[in-house]
Amino acid sequence: MQTNHERRKRVGNRIIWSVLAVAAVLGYVGFHLASNGGPGLLVQSNGNEVGGSFRLDSLGESTVTEGDFHNTWMLVWFFDANCPEEKCKPVLKSMEQALVTLRPEGIRVSPLAVSLNPFDEADPLKEYVLPVAPHVMPFTATPNMIKAMTAEYHAPLQKEGDHFVPAPQIVIMDPNARYAGTIPADGNADALIARLRELAKR
């Protein structure tokens, strides 16, 4: 005959195993949605005309969302590490210069360079981005996330030769994660800095 202590222990074990089972199911569902969900499940516009939520992988293999850049001016640009240097590196440099120039003025900038190639690995991305723009953050994502995010941020997702076509615009999101506008991704650092100063005064 079981004692009260044994009964309580048995019930407690059942509860623990039930909780673990539910956690495993939820984890699987979350992974499945992140890998196979449609655009509406992966990215939300949050009322923005352009831009919205996202989930990206950093080079350190941690995951970031738009919430990690709250209270900063977020610059979102899509590129490919196989992009010809003369086409893409000037844009990275302009984003870097904007961050460095505006930081002493109290204007916090978070430049994000999102790879359009889901198979880009950390080392090639580091070698491409960091020598010219050490403060620009390169990110990768799952194929479905890239598809959903480029649609939300109005960026092309098409190949040209051996690389994806870089986005012609840098999307600017304000410190409250609201769409603030776009600016041509042409490497013109002065124009980018002037635009951010203008927006920050509003």
Contacts in CASP RR format, 6 or more apart in sequence:
PFRMAT RR
TARGET T0000
AUTHOR 0000-0000-0000
METHOD contacts of the structure
MODEL  1
MQTNHERRKRVGNRIIWSVLAVAAVLGYVGFHLASNGGPGLLVQSNGNEV
GGSFRLDSLGESTVTEGDFHNTWMLVWFFDANCPEEKCKPVLKSMEQALV
TLRPEGIRVSPLAVSLNPFDEADPLKEYVLPVAPHVMPFTATPNMIKAMT
AEYHAPLQKEGDHFVPAPQIVIMDPNARYAGTIPADGNADALIARLRELA
KR
2 10 0 8 1.000
33 41 0 8 1.000
33 42 0 8 1.000
34 42 0 8 1.000
34 55 0 8 1.000
34 142 0 8 1.000
34 144 0 8 1.000
34 145 0 8 1.000
35 142 0 8 1.000
35 144 0 8 1.000
36 144 0 8 1.000
37 144 0 8 1.000
38 144 0 8 1.000
38 148 0 8 1.000
39 147 0 8 1.000
39 148 0 8 1.000
39 151 0 8 1.000
39 152 0 8 1.000
40 148 0 8 1.000
42 55 0 8 1.000
42 144 0 8 1.000
42 145 0 8 1.000
42 148 0 8 1.000
42 149 0 8 1.000
43 52 0 8 1.000
43 53 0 8 1.000
43 54 0 8 1.000
43 145 0 8 1.000
43 148 0 8 1.000
43 149 0 8 1.000
43 151 0 8 1.000
43 152 0 8 1.000
44 52 0 8 1.000
44 53 0 8 1.000
45 51 0 8 1.000
45 52 0 8 1.000
45 152 0 8 1.000
46 52 0 8 1.000
46 53 0 8 1.000
46 177 0 8 1.000
48 173 0 8 1.000
48 177 0 8 1.000
48 178 0 8 1.000
48 179 0 8 1.000
49 179 0 8 1.000
50 152 0 8 1.000
50 153 0 8 1.000
50 154 0 8 1.000
50 171 0 8 1.000
50 179 0 8 1.000
50 181 0 8 1.000
50 182 0 8 1.000
51 76 0 8 1.000
51 152 0 8 1.000
51 153 0 8 1.000
51 154 0 8 1.000
51 171 0 8 1.000
51 173 0 8 1.000
51 179 0 8 1.000
52 66 0 8 1.000
52 152 0 8 1.000
52 153 0 8 1.000
52 173 0 8 1.000
52 177 0 8 1.000
52 179 0 8 1.000
53 65 0 8 1.000
53 66 0 8 1.000
54 65 0 8 1.000
54 66 0 8 1.000
54 141 0 8 1.000
54 145 0 8 1.000
54 149 0 8 1.000
54 152 0 8 1.000
55 63 0 8 1.000
55 64 0 8 1.000
55 65 0 8 1.000
55 141 0 8 1.000
55 145 0 8 1.000
56 63 0 8 1.000
56 64 0 8 1.000
56 65 0 8 1.000
56 112 0 8 1.000
56 114 0 8 1.000
56 139 0 8 1.000
56 140 0 8 1.000
56 141 0 8 1.000
56 145 0 8 1.000
57 63 0 8 1.000
57 64 0 8 1.000
57 139 0 8 1.000
57 140 0 8 1.000
57 141 0 8 1.000
58 64 0 8 1.000
58 137 0 8 1.000
58 139 0 8 1.000
59 122 0 8 1.000
59 125 0 8 1.000
59 126 0 8 1.000
59 138 0 8 1.000
59 139 0 8 1.000
60 122 0 8 1.000
61 122 0 8 1.000
64 139 0 8 1.000
66 74 0 8 1.000
66 173 0 8 1.000
66 177 0 8 1.000
67 177 0 8 1.000
69 110 0 8 1.000
69 112 0 8 1.000
69 173 0 8 1.000
69 177 0 8 1.000
70 175 0 8 1.000
70 176 0 8 1.000
70 177 0 8 1.000
71 108 0 8 1.000
71 175 0 8 1.000
72 108 0 8 1.000
72 109 0 8 1.000
72 110 0 8 1.000
72 175 0 8 1.000
73 107 0 8 1.000
73 108 0 8 1.000
73 109 0 8 1.000
73 110 0 8 1.000
73 172 0 8 1.000
73 173 0 8 1.000
73 174 0 8 1.000
73 175 0 8 1.000
73 180 0 8 1.000
73 196 0 8 1.000
73 199 0 8 1.000
73 200 0 8 1.000
74 109 0 8 1.000
74 110 0 8 1.000
74 112 0 8 1.000
74 172 0 8 1.000
74 173 0 8 1.000
74 177 0 8 1.000
75 95 0 8 1.000
75 98 0 8 1.000
75 109 0 8 1.000
75 110 0 8 1.000
75 111 0 8 1.000
75 112 0 8 1.000
75 170 0 8 1.000
75 171 0 8 1.000
75 172 0 8 1.000
75 192 0 8 1.000
76 112 0 8 1.000
76 114 0 8 1.000
76 153 0 8 1.000
76 170 0 8 1.000
76 171 0 8 1.000
76 173 0 8 1.000
77 91 0 8 1.000
77 95 0 8 1.000
77 111 0 8 1.000
77 112 0 8 1.000
77 113 0 8 1.000
77 114 0 8 1.000
77 166 0 8 1.000
77 167 0 8 1.000
77 170 0 8 1.000
77 171 0 8 1.000
77 185 0 8 1.000
78 113 0 8 1.000
78 114 0 8 1.000
78 115 0 8 1.000
78 116 0 8 1.000
78 150 0 8 1.000
78 153 0 8 1.000
78 155 0 8 1.000
78 156 0 8 1.000
78 164 0 8 1.000
78 166 0 8 1.000
78 167 0 8 1.000
79 88 0 8 1.000
79 91 0 8 1.000
79 92 0 8 1.000
79 113 0 8 1.000
79 114 0 8 1.000
79 115 0 8 1.000
79 116 0 8 1.000
79 164 0 8 1.000
79 166 0 8 1.000
79 167 0 8 1.000
80 88 0 8 1.000
80 115 0 8 1.000
80 116 0 8 1.000
80 117 0 8 1.000
80 120 0 8 1.000
80 163 0 8 1.000
80 164 0 8 1.000
80 166 0 8 1.000
81 115 0 8 1.000
81 117 0 8 1.000
81 120 0 8 1.000
81 124 0 8 1.000
81 125 0 8 1.000
81 128 0 8 1.000
81 129 0 8 1.000
82 117 0 8 1.000
82 162 0 8 1.000
82 163 0 8 1.000
82 164 0 8 1.000
83 163 0 8 1.000
83 164 0 8 1.000
83 166 0 8 1.000
84 163 0 8 1.000
87 166 0 8 1.000
88 166 0 8 1.000
89 128 0 8 1.000
89 132 0 8 1.000
90 186 0 8 1.000
90 187 0 8 1.000
91 166 0 8 1.000
91 170 0 8 1.000
91 185 0 8 1.000
91 186 0 8 1.000
91 187 0 8 1.000
92 113 0 8 1.000
92 129 0 8 1.000
92 132 0 8 1.000
92 133 0 8 1.000
92 136 0 8 1.000
93 132 0 8 1.000
93 133 0 8 1.000
93 187 0 8 1.000
93 189 0 8 1.000
94 187 0 8 1.000
94 188 0 8 1.000
94 189 0 8 1.000
94 192 0 8 1.000
95 109 0 8 1.000
95 111 0 8 1.000
95 113 0 8 1.000
95 133 0 8 1.000
95 136 0 8 1.000
95 170 0 8 1.000
95 192 0 8 1.000
96 111 0 8 1.000
96 132 0 8 1.000
96 133 0 8 1.000
96 134 0 8 1.000
96 135 0 8 1.000
96 136 0 8 1.000
97 189 0 8 1.000
97 192 0 8 1.000
97 193 0 8 1.000
98 109 0 8 1.000
98 111 0 8 1.000
98 189 0 8 1.000
98 192 0 8 1.000
98 193 0 8 1.000
98 196 0 8 1.000
99 109 0 8 1.000
99 110 0 8 1.000
99 111 0 8 1.000
99 135 0 8 1.000
99 136 0 8 1.000
100 135 0 8 1.000
101 189 0 8 1.000
101 193 0 8 1.000
102 108 0 8 1.000
102 109 0 8 1.000
102 193 0 8 1.000
102 196 0 8 1.000
102 197 0 8 1.000
102 200 0 8 1.000
103 109 0 8 1.000
105 197 0 8 1.000
107 196 0 8 1.000
107 197 0 8 1.000
107 200 0 8 1.000
108 175 0 8 1.000
109 196 0 8 1.000
110 137 0 8 1.000
111 133 0 8 1.000
111 135 0 8 1.000
111 136 0 8 1.000
111 137 0 8 1.000
112 136 0 8 1.000
112 137 0 8 1.000
112 139 0 8 1.000
113 129 0 8 1.000
113 133 0 8 1.000
113 136 0 8 1.000
113 137 0 8 1.000
113 138 0 8 1.000
113 139 0 8 1.000
114 138 0 8 1.000
114 139 0 8 1.000
114 140 0 8 1.000
114 141 0 8 1.000
114 146 0 8 1.000
114 149 0 8 1.000
115 125 0 8 1.000
115 138 0 8 1.000
115 139 0 8 1.000
115 140 0 8 1.000
115 141 0 8 1.000
115 146 0 8 1.000
116 146 0 8 1.000
116 150 0 8 1.000
116 155 0 8 1.000
116 157 0 8 1.000
116 164 0 8 1.000
116 165 0 8 1.000
116 166 0 8 1.000
117 140 0 8 1.000
117 163 0 8 1.000
117 164 0 8 1.000
118 140 0 8 1.000
118 141 0 8 1.000
118 142 0 8 1.000
118 143 0 8 1.000
118 146 0 8 1.000
120 140 0 8 1.000
125 138 0 8 1.000
125 140 0 8 1.000
126 138 0 8 1.000
128 138 0 8 1.000
129 136 0 8 1.000
129 138 0 8 1.000
130 136 0 8 1.000
130 138 0 8 1.000
141 149 0 8 1.000
146 157 0 8 1.000
147 157 0 8 1.000
149 155 0 8 1.000
150 156 0 8 1.000
150 157 0 8 1.000
150 167 0 8 1.000
151 157 0 8 1.000
153 167 0 8 1.000
153 171 0 8 1.000
154 169 0 8 1.000
154 171 0 8 1.000
155 167 0 8 1.000
155 169 0 8 1.000
155 171 0 8 1.000
156 164 0 8 1.000
156 165 0 8 1.000
156 167 0 8 1.000
156 168 0 8 1.000
157 164 0 8 1.000
158 164 0 8 1.000
158 165 0 8 1.000
159 165 0 8 1.000
166 185 0 8 1.000
167 185 0 8 1.000
168 184 0 8 1.000
168 185 0 8 1.000
169 182 0 8 1.000
169 183 0 8 1.000
169 184 0 8 1.000
169 185 0 8 1.000
170 182 0 8 1.000
170 183 0 8 1.000
170 184 0 8 1.000
170 185 0 8 1.000
170 192 0 8 1.000
171 179 0 8 1.000
171 181 0 8 1.000
171 182 0 8 1.000
172 179 0 8 1.000
172 180 0 8 1.000
172 181 0 8 1.000
172 182 0 8 1.000
172 183 0 8 1.000
172 195 0 8 1.000
172 196 0 8 1.000
172 199 0 8 1.000
173 179 0 8 1.000
173 180 0 8 1.000
174 180 0 8 1.000
174 199 0 8 1.000
180 199 0 8 1.000
181 199 0 8 1.000
183 191 0 8 1.000
183 192 0 8 1.000
183 195 0 8 1.000
184 191 0 8 1.000
END
